Amino acid sequence: MTSKTLTRADLAEAVVERIGLPRNESQELVELVLKEISSTLAEGEAVKLSSFGSFGIREKRERIGRNPKTGEEVPITPRKVLVFRPSNIMKNRVNNGNIRRRSAI
């Protein structure tokens, strides 16, 4: 298993190879999709991608934490966190090793 990170450039290159769009249009397409996902999440709405998974926002309430060095109690402020839930199809692909990495996707 390689530890290469999939980048925006890799995604754009995959669009070039598979669909045949020019490189600059492929980069714009990838940026547009990622921007749409992030703006939808920023508005507090969930994003569901069929056969892949869903992204959502979870509200975490205030709680008390501890400084591990001193043991001092410190309040942790309420915040929103991004959560991802893979679809059952994605879970099966990952667990069965059916994902083959070509050049990018």
C-alpha positions in Angstrom: 0.0 0.0 0.0 1.4 3.3 -1.0 1.1 6.4 1.1 0.7 8.9 -1.7 -1.8 11.6 -1.1 -4.5 12.2 -3.7 -4.3 15.9 -4.6 -6.4 18.3 -6.6 -3.9 18.1 -9.4 -4.3 14.3 -9.4 -8.1 14.6 -9.7 -7.8 17.2 -12.5 -5.4 14.9 -14.3 -7.8 12.0 -14.0 -10.5 14.1 -15.6 -8.2 15.0 -18.4 -7.3 11.3 -19.0 -10.8 9.9 -18.7 -13.1 12.6 -20.1 -10.7 14.4 -22.3 -11.4 17.9 -21.1 -8.5 20.4 -21.5 -6.3 20.6 -18.4 -7.4 24.1 -17.3 -11.1 23.2 -17.6 -10.4 20.0 -15.6 -8.8 22.0 -12.8 -11.8 24.4 -12.8 -14.2 21.5 -12.6 -12.4 20.0 -9.7 -12.3 23.4 -7.9 -16.0 24.0 -8.6 -17.0 20.6 -7.1 -14.8 21.0 -4.0 -16.1 24.6 -3.5 -19.7 23.5 -3.8 -19.2 20.8 -1.2 -17.4 23.1 1.2 -19.9 25.9 0.9 -22.8 23.5 1.4 -21.2 22.2 4.6 -20.4 25.8 5.7 -24.2 26.5 5.5 -24.8 23.6 7.8 -26.3 21.2 5.2 -25.2 17.6 4.7 -23.6 16.4 1.5 -24.4 12.9 0.2 -22.4 11.4 -2.6 -23.9 8.1 -3.9 -21.7 5.0 -3.5 -19.1 7.1 -1.6 -20.5 8.5 1.6 -21.9 11.6 3.3 -20.3 14.6 5.0 -22.0 16.5 7.8 -21.5 18.9 10.6 -21.8 17.8 14.2 -22.2 20.3 17.1 -20.0 19.6 20.1 -21.0 21.1 23.4 -18.8 22.7 25.9 -16.9 20.3 28.2 -14.0 20.2 30.6 -10.7 18.9 29.5 -7.4 18.5 31.3 -3.9 19.8 30.4 -2.0 16.6 30.2 1.2 18.2 31.5 -0.2 19.9 34.6 -3.5 18.1 35.1 -5.2 21.5 35.3 -8.9 21.5 34.2 -9.5 23.7 31.1 -12.9 24.4 29.5 -13.2 23.4 25.9 -15.4 25.7 24.0 -18.4 24.5 21.9 -17.6 24.0 18.3 -18.7 22.4 15.0 -16.8 19.4 13.6 -16.8 17.9 10.1 -17.9 14.2 10.1 -17.7 11.7 7.2 -19.7 8.5 7.0 -18.7 6.1 4.2 -21.4 4.3 2.4 -21.7 0.5 2.7 -20.5 0.2 -0.9 -17.4 2.2 0.0 -16.8 0.2 3.1 -17.1 -3.1 1.1 -14.7 -1.8 -1.5 -12.1 -0.8 1.1 -12.5 -4.0 3.1 -12.4 -6.3 0.1 -9.5 -4.4 -1.5 -11.5 -3.6 -4.7 -10.1 -0.1 -5.0 -7.3 0.0 -7.5 -5.4 3.2 -7.8 -4.7 4.1 -11.4 -3.1 7.4 -12.0 -5.4 9.4 -9.8 -8.8 7.9 -8.9 
